[in-house]
Amino acid sequence: MSGDATEGQEVVWEAGKNTHENIIYSCFGGMSNTGVTAALASLEVVKTLGLQKVAIGCLGGLPTQVVPVYTKTAAADRVVTVDGCPFECGRKVVEQAGFEIWRSLVLTRDIGMTKKPLNEDVGQGKGLDAYILQEEVAQAKEAIIAALAD
């Protein structure tokens, strides 16, 4: 059955059929460069590999028990978490929801990023681009792709 249910029918997701093979749960922490980099790199992975191969899961849908989020995650071959910093919020949310994580990446650990809060220069006219290095987005993207391929 596809992901669209008519009234009274149960939705059943199957890996590789009407769903994504793999799910990334990414930190989107907009309060630091590492969270934004994790988010941007995850989006780049989806653009590179395509939606059949991988999608970004709704991290907020896990603690709020959104049924399609749970069922799509359960159908995925692999779940990869990408956190910006050692707090590992994304990994913790996925684990607390009961899912097994295939690989867990932490950008400060795995690509050597240095976390910088985005509020230090508020009022000084710096934009987001002053904190995000495209080389780090590219490194994180490659690390995610490698984690999915392991």
RODO-2510 file (C-alpha; in nm, 4 decimals, decimal comma):
residues 150
     n   res          X          Y          Z
     1     m     0,0000     0,0000     0,0000
     2     s     0,1243     0,3497    -0,0660
     3     g     0,1709     0,6083     0,2035
     4     d    -0,1706     0,7562     0,1288
     5     a    -0,4497     0,5932     0,3217
     6     t    -0,8152     0,6236     0,2534
     7     e    -1,0420     0,6534     0,5525
     8     g    -1,0334     0,3405     0,7674
     9     q    -0,7250     0,1883     0,6018
    10     e    -0,3955     0,1408     0,7793
    11     v    -0,0857     0,2851     0,6158
    12     v     0,1980     0,0345     0,5782
    13     w     0,5387     0,1594     0,4711
    14     e     0,7939    -0,0769     0,3186
    15     a     1,1622    -0,0029     0,2715
    16     g     1,2310     0,0992    -0,0863
    17     k     0,8605     0,1019    -0,1761
    18     n     0,6726     0,4288    -0,1467
    19     t     0,9208     0,5455     0,1138
    20     h     1,2856     0,6298     0,1563
    21     e     1,5528     0,3630     0,1973
    22     n     1,7370     0,5573     0,4676
    23     i     1,6512     0,8358     0,7113
    24     i     1,8796     1,1085     0,8426
    25     y     1,7887     1,2760     1,1691
    26     s     1,9876     1,5961     1,1730
    27     c     2,0497     1,8632     1,4279
    28     f     1,9087     2,1892     1,2969
    29     g     2,0409     2,3892     1,5905
    30     g     2,0210     2,7433     1,4633
    31     m     2,2039     2,8773     1,7660
    32     s     2,5471     2,7613     1,6493
    33     n     2,7476     2,7101     1,3342
    34     t     2,7663     2,3335     1,3922
    35     g     2,3889     2,2846     1,3965
    36     v     2,3379     2,4883     1,0810
    37     t     2,6227     2,3001     0,9110
    38     a     2,4662     1,9642     1,0067
    39     a     2,1371     2,0769     0,8544
    40     l     2,2913     2,2112     0,5334
    41     a     2,5063     1,9005     0,4850
    42     s     2,2053     1,6731     0,5359
    43     l     2,0097     1,8666     0,2732
    44     e     2,3041     1,8346     0,0335
    45     v     2,3094     1,4565     0,0860
    46     v     1,9409     1,4335    -0,0065
    47     k     1,9993     1,6491    -0,3157
    48     t     2,2942     1,4294    -0,4173
    49     l     2,1509     1,0827    -0,3461
    50     g     1,7828     1,1487    -0,4140
    51     l     1,4677     1,1003    -0,2087
    52     q     1,4329     0,7290    -0,2781
    53     k     1,7756     0,6706    -0,1232
    54     v     1,7515     0,9096     0,1731
    55     a     1,5319     1,1682     0,3411
    56     i     1,5584     1,3886     0,6460
    57     g     1,3294     1,2703     0,9222
    58     c     1,1208     1,5051     1,1321
    59     l     1,3047     1,5050     1,4641
    60     g     1,0163     1,6878     1,6302
    61     g     0,7775     1,4144     1,5159
    62     l     0,9414     1,1528     1,7364
    63     p     0,8644     1,2871     2,0855
    64     t     0,5234     1,4055     1,9655
    65     q     0,4523     1,0555     1,8279
    66     v     0,3566     1,1500     1,4727
    67     v     0,2551     0,8160     1,3193
    68     p     0,3956     0,8656     0,9654
    69     v     0,7305     0,9714     1,1135
    70     y     0,7448     0,6525     1,3206
    71     t     0,6328     0,4218     1,0419
    72     k     0,8654     0,5686     0,7806
    73     t     1,1553     0,5463     1,0237
    74     a     1,0699     0,1865     1,1088
    75     a     1,0651     0,1026     0,7372
    76     a     1,4066     0,2588     0,6720
    77     d     1,7031     0,0305     0,6136
    78     r     1,9302     0,2663     0,8071
    79     v     1,8881     0,5563     1,0452
    80     v     2,1787     0,7987     1,0684
    81     t     2,1947     1,0859     1,3157
    82     v     2,3993     1,3982     1,2474
    83     d     2,4635     1,6221     1,5440
    84     g     2,6666     1,9381     1,5408
    85     c     2,8096     1,9144     1,8890
    86     p     2,8743     1,6724     2,1761
    87     f     2,5296     1,7351     2,3281
    88     e     2,4041     1,4874     2,0613
    89     c     2,0429     1,6014     2,0912
    90     g     1,9396     1,4316     1,7669
    91     r     2,0872     1,0947     1,8658
    92     k     1,9225     1,1105     2,2076
    93     v     1,5772     1,1902     2,0657
    94     v     1,5983     0,9043     1,8138
    95     e     1,7159     0,6576     2,0779
    96     q     1,4455     0,7669     2,3239
    97     a     1,1888     0,7007     2,0510
    98     g     1,3140     0,3404     2,0410
    99     f     1,4965     0,3359     1,7093
   100     e     1,8295     0,1687     1,6446
   101     i     2,0833     0,4053     1,4937
   102     w     2,3030     0,2732     1,2151
   103     r     2,5645     0,5488     1,2506
   104     s     2,5849     0,8594     1,4668
   105     l     2,7941     1,1522     1,3500
   106     v     2,9038     1,4471     1,5626
   107     l     3,0601     1,7234     1,3549
   108     t     3,2867     1,8551     1,6302
   109     r     3,4262     1,5031     1,6710
   110     d     3,4068     1,3584     1,3206
   111     i     3,5186     1,6490     1,1038
   112     g     3,6903     1,8597     1,3693
   113     m     3,4544     2,1573     1,3667
   114     t     3,4750     2,4195     1,6366
   115     k     3,1383     2,5218     1,7746
   116     k     3,0686     2,8944     1,7676
   117     p     2,7470     3,0387     1,9092
   118     l     2,5690     3,2626     1,6611
   119     n     2,4773     3,5210     1,9237
   120     e     2,8285     3,6480     2,0027
   121     d     2,8202     3,9118     1,7338
   122     v     2,4506     4,0030     1,7372
   123     g     2,4155     4,3699     1,6536
   124     q     2,7459     4,3844     1,4668
   125     g     2,5907     4,3248     1,1257
   126     k     2,7373     3,9801     1,0614
   127     g     2,5158     3,7457     0,8683
   128     l     2,4880     3,3685     0,8917
   129     d     2,7394     3,3228     0,6093
   130     a     3,0121     3,4631     0,8360
   131     y     2,9843     3,1488     1,0507
   132     i     2,9247     2,8746     0,7943
   133     l     3,2234     2,7416     0,6006
   134     q     3,1364     2,5675     0,2755
   135     e     3,4374     2,3371     0,3204
   136     e     3,2849     2,2126     0,6461
   137     v     2,9456     2,1607     0,4815
   138     a     3,1222     1,9558     0,2108
   139     q     3,3178     1,7533     0,4694
   140     a     3,0027     1,6824     0,6677
   141     k     2,8172     1,5821     0,3501
   142     e     3,0888     1,3314     0,2614
   143     a     3,0881     1,1927     0,6173
   144     i     2,7114     1,1380     0,5988
   145     i     2,7346     0,9678     0,2600
   146     a     3,0108     0,7420     0,3960
   147     a     2,7983     0,6572     0,7021
   148     l     2,5086     0,5542     0,4790
   149     a     2,7375     0,3373     0,2659
   150     d     2,9054     0,1461     0,5508
***
